[in-house]
Amino acid sequence: MLREFELDMPGNLQETLARLPGGTLLAGGTNLLVDLRARREDAERLIWLGNIDGFRDIKIEDGRVIIGGGTTIGDLLRNPAMAEAAPSLVAAARVFGGQMVRNQATVAGNVCSGSPAADTVPPLLSLDAEVHLTCSTGSRTVPLNDFYTGFKTNQRKHDELVTGLSWAAPGPHTANLFYKLARRKGDAITVVGVAVTVTRDGDRCTEARIALGAVGPTVFRAKDAEAMLTGEPLADDLIDSAARKAMEESSPIDDLRASADYRRHCIHVLTRRLLKQAWEDAA
Ligand SMILES: Cc1cc2nc3c(=O)[nH]c(=O)nc-3n(C[C@H](O)[C@H](O)[C@H](O)COP(=O)(O)OP(=O)(O)OC[C@H]3O[C@@H](n4cnc5c(N)ncnc54)[C@H](O)[C@@H]3O)c2cc1C
């Protein structure tokens, strides 16, 4: 049973920020209401984010993709520009929950929940996204790579709202891919999530980003593996070594979905597969 709560419905951004101290933000509610019902969370006053003007906008300005704090997973799928602006994020959106969840769940809610299995986070990390935060006294931007401080904890202060996320639109010789391994194709919690971005200039890789989900206390970038690839031609044996390094950087656990050993094996296989595909696609 849900305990009783007050539902605050501010009419705009200013009112939302003014009422934020002491309240709990409610976006799609697909995490929060489940957690409240299960008594994993407690909240007396929920602040609904559904009345903020333009909060679900998706824009591309000066080569930067900007999605509002209220953008839902379904919004990503319905926006034709996103296939090029964030292929990995669209791939994650396609396998995210079921249709009803995709219509309600927001990207910002997924990022703020901070689950290591949150499916939009590996793609966003692989795109080097930034988190935009606002409170009544000002705004700041935090690289997503620095946002998480531990298992389900992050840098957001209690009086801050995530107003959006942004990243540089991938250039012509950049490939960006995501794969979610789960026990079913839909409505299943991720066993291993891998997102990669590879940029190439002729025969050399100029930048590589590898983000891993569900194999550590937070989603994270396998930076040692990335460093092995930067500046190099991505021959098969180098890709294999980097994928192995990514596996070594992870710290998966045994749980009811998979053993740690199986997860490690899958990181190696999936990272290798995605890097190889991305290297070819970026040509
Ligand atoms: C049936 C089902 C299937 C699911 N499938 C998946 C899946 O496939 N992949 C996956 O990753 N997740 C999945 N989830 C989890 C959930 O849907 C996602 O994490 C979702 O993105 C959460 O977004 P929300 O808008 O519902 O957030 P809410 O539940 O409203 O909020 C979650 C948290 O974020 C905070 N918050 C929300 N918006 C903001 C903001 N703008 N600024 C600051 N804080 C904010 C809230 O205060 C709360 O603490 C599933 C959940 C269910 C119930």
Ligand as a Chemical Component Dictionary entry (heavy atoms), coordinates in Angstrom:
data_LIG
# 
_chem_comp.id                   LIG 
_chem_comp.type                 NON-POLYMER 
_chem_comp.pdbx_formal_charge   0 
_chem_comp.three_letter_code    LIG 
# 
loop_
_chem_comp_atom.comp_id 
_chem_comp_atom.atom_id 
_chem_comp_atom.alt_atom_id 
_chem_comp_atom.type_symbol 
_chem_comp_atom.charge 
_chem_comp_atom.model_Cartn_x 
_chem_comp_atom.model_Cartn_y 
_chem_comp_atom.model_Cartn_z 
_chem_comp_atom.pdbx_ordinal 
LIG C1  C1  C 0 7.618  -2.266 -15.567 1  
LIG C2  C2  C 0 8.887  -1.440 -15.538 2  
LIG C3  C3  C 0 9.840  -1.641 -16.524 3  
LIG C4  C4  C 0 11.024 -0.894 -16.502 4  
LIG N1  N1  N 0 11.954 -1.124 -17.482 5  
LIG C5  C5  C 0 13.124 -0.449 -17.463 6  
LIG C6  C6  C 0 14.113 -0.679 -18.456 7  
LIG O1  O1  O 0 13.943 -1.475 -19.385 8  
LIG N2  N2  N 0 15.281 0.004  -18.351 9  
LIG C7  C7  C 0 15.518 0.891  -17.342 10 
LIG O2  O2  O 0 16.609 1.499  -17.299 11 
LIG N3  N3  N 0 14.587 1.161  -16.404 12 
LIG C8  C8  C 0 13.406 0.514  -16.439 13 
LIG N4  N4  N 0 12.455 0.759  -15.472 14 
LIG C9  C9  C 0 12.734 1.754  -14.429 15 
LIG C10 C10 C 0 12.150 3.156  -14.722 16 
LIG O3  O3  O 0 11.121 3.086  -15.667 17 
LIG C11 C11 C 0 13.229 4.122  -15.260 18 
LIG O4  O4  O 0 14.314 4.249  -14.385 19 
LIG C12 C12 C 0 12.629 5.512  -15.595 20 
LIG O5  O5  O 0 13.445 6.143  -16.548 21 
LIG C13 C13 C 0 12.477 6.432  -14.399 22 
LIG O6  O6  O 0 11.965 7.662  -14.884 23 
LIG P1  P1  P 0 10.653 8.334  -14.254 24 
LIG O7  O7  O 0 10.379 9.546  -15.085 25 
LIG O8  O8  O 0 9.557  7.368  -14.128 26 
LIG O9  O9  O 0 11.237 8.746  -12.830 27 
LIG P2  P2  P 0 10.484 8.855  -11.430 28 
LIG O10 O10 O 0 10.115 7.506  -10.944 29 
LIG O11 O11 O 0 9.426  9.885  -11.478 30 
LIG O12 O12 O 0 11.704 9.425  -10.560 31 
LIG C14 C14 C 0 12.841 8.636  -10.306 32 
LIG C15 C15 C 0 13.812 9.449  -9.429  33 
LIG O13 O13 O 0 14.388 10.524 -10.162 34 
LIG C16 C16 C 0 14.064 11.766 -9.544  35 
LIG N5  N5  N 0 13.801 12.699 -10.666 36 
LIG C17 C17 C 0 12.966 12.496 -11.700 37 
LIG N6  N6  N 0 13.060 13.512 -12.575 38 
LIG C18 C18 C 0 13.967 14.374 -12.066 39 
LIG C19 C19 C 0 14.504 15.627 -12.510 40 
LIG N7  N7  N 0 14.130 16.205 -13.666 41 
LIG N8  N8  N 0 15.437 16.247 -11.740 42 
LIG C20 C20 C 0 15.849 15.667 -10.579 43 
LIG N9  N9  N 0 15.381 14.495 -10.098 44 
LIG C21 C21 C 0 14.448 13.861 -10.847 45 
LIG C22 C22 C 0 12.840 11.500 -8.683  46 
LIG O14 O14 O 0 12.756 12.402 -7.595  47 
LIG C23 C23 C 0 13.130 10.085 -8.212  48 
LIG O15 O15 O 0 14.059 10.095 -7.163  49 
LIG C24 C24 C 0 11.256 0.062  -15.474 50 
LIG C25 C25 C 0 10.265 0.269  -14.500 51 
LIG C26 C26 C 0 9.100  -0.469 -14.532 52 
LIG C27 C27 C 0 8.054  -0.214 -13.468 53 
# 
loop_
_chem_comp_bond.comp_id 
_chem_comp_bond.atom_id_1 
_chem_comp_bond.atom_id_2 
_chem_comp_bond.value_order 
_chem_comp_bond.pdbx_ordinal 
LIG C1  C2  SING 1  
LIG C2  C3  SING 2  
LIG C2  C26 DOUB 3  
LIG C3  C4  DOUB 4  
LIG C4  N1  SING 5  
LIG C4  C24 SING 6  
LIG N1  C5  DOUB 7  
LIG C5  C6  SING 8  
LIG C5  C8  SING 9  
LIG C6  O1  DOUB 10 
LIG C6  N2  SING 11 
LIG N2  C7  SING 12 
LIG C7  O2  DOUB 13 
LIG C7  N3  SING 14 
LIG N3  C8  DOUB 15 
LIG C8  N4  SING 16 
LIG N4  C9  SING 17 
LIG N4  C24 SING 18 
LIG C9  C10 SING 19 
LIG C10 O3  SING 20 
LIG C10 C11 SING 21 
LIG C11 O4  SING 22 
LIG C11 C12 SING 23 
LIG C12 O5  SING 24 
LIG C12 C13 SING 25 
LIG C13 O6  SING 26 
LIG O6  P1  SING 27 
LIG P1  O7  DOUB 28 
LIG P1  O8  SING 29 
LIG P1  O9  SING 30 
LIG O9  P2  SING 31 
LIG P2  O10 DOUB 32 
LIG P2  O11 SING 33 
LIG P2  O12 SING 34 
LIG O12 C14 SING 35 
LIG C14 C15 SING 36 
LIG C15 O13 SING 37 
LIG C15 C23 SING 38 
LIG O13 C16 SING 39 
LIG C16 N5  SING 40 
LIG C16 C22 SING 41 
LIG N5  C17 SING 42 
LIG N5  C21 SING 43 
LIG C17 N6  DOUB 44 
LIG N6  C18 SING 45 
LIG C18 C19 SING 46 
LIG C18 C21 DOUB 47 
LIG C19 N7  SING 48 
LIG C19 N8  DOUB 49 
LIG N8  C20 SING 50 
LIG C20 N9  DOUB 51 
LIG N9  C21 SING 52 
LIG C22 O14 SING 53 
LIG C22 C23 SING 54 
LIG C23 O15 SING 55 
LIG C24 C25 DOUB 56 
LIG C25 C26 SING 57 
LIG C26 C27 SING 58 
# 
